[in-house]
Amino acid sequence: MTTSKGTIQGYNGIAINDDKHQIILQAQAWGSVAEQQTLKPSIEQLKKQLTNLGTPETFSTAKFTADSGFHSEANLKFMASTGLDSYMADNAFRSRNPLFKMSETYQTEKEKRRLKRSKGKPKQFTRDDFYFDKEAITCRCPAGKSMWLQSKQIITQGKAYTRFSGFLKHCRVCPLQQQCMRNPPKETGRQVQFPDETNRVVSYSDKMKVKIDSPVGRRQYSKRLGAIEPVFGNITVNKSMNQFTLRGQEKVNSQWQMYCLVHNIEKLRNSLH
């Protein structure tokens, strides 16, 4: 399993359960940190499992929620092809929530975390702090200095952007340098790019943002917390399964599915009383 600290021997346990009874319907251990690549095979296994149970119609009528770890353009495209009514958050989902924007507690705690990560350094300027004129195709930095057009159309991760760069002579003596750049400029000034909206195609991510930001979408996604998190809490805390103790994908997968089976037996037993 490749991580930011190198390659380690580890596995990631994934599970899909229903929200009413918290019964795990699909469980698999994967040898990867990234969860995006596990979604498609998990959904395919879930569909097969429901067919084996004699309830294939459940798949088409179900509502599926997943956190931002599974969010990707490829996954959203796949989910759209399945016909599942899915709700998948992105990394900026919380920041777009009006309740979080107006919450002083949220903003205060967010600033505390930022200061801890940045070791007390001032908040960095983002693209929104620059003044971009779409008509004239000009840009000014937060200090009011003009920036030169580096590229009118540059492709980054499949999307077109207009990129500007600050003049090196301005950036070197700028009083806002610490807020604008992580390190003092050497060869180039501050660079900033803006998305080209002229020929922009609405992506599956854009559609999901509109869907999940709606009142219905937020209400539906909020159910995820009470559906899957208690399941993992029961397995990791009550069952003390906070790490895998075996080696090899086959053995680890068997161990993970065994714990999920014990969880299901416990839930079924409780439902009889």
Summary of the structure (lengths in Angstrom):
residues: 273
radius of gyration: 23.7
end to end distance: 42.2
largest distance: 75.8
contacts: 685
relative contact order: 0.13
helix: 45%
strand: 20%
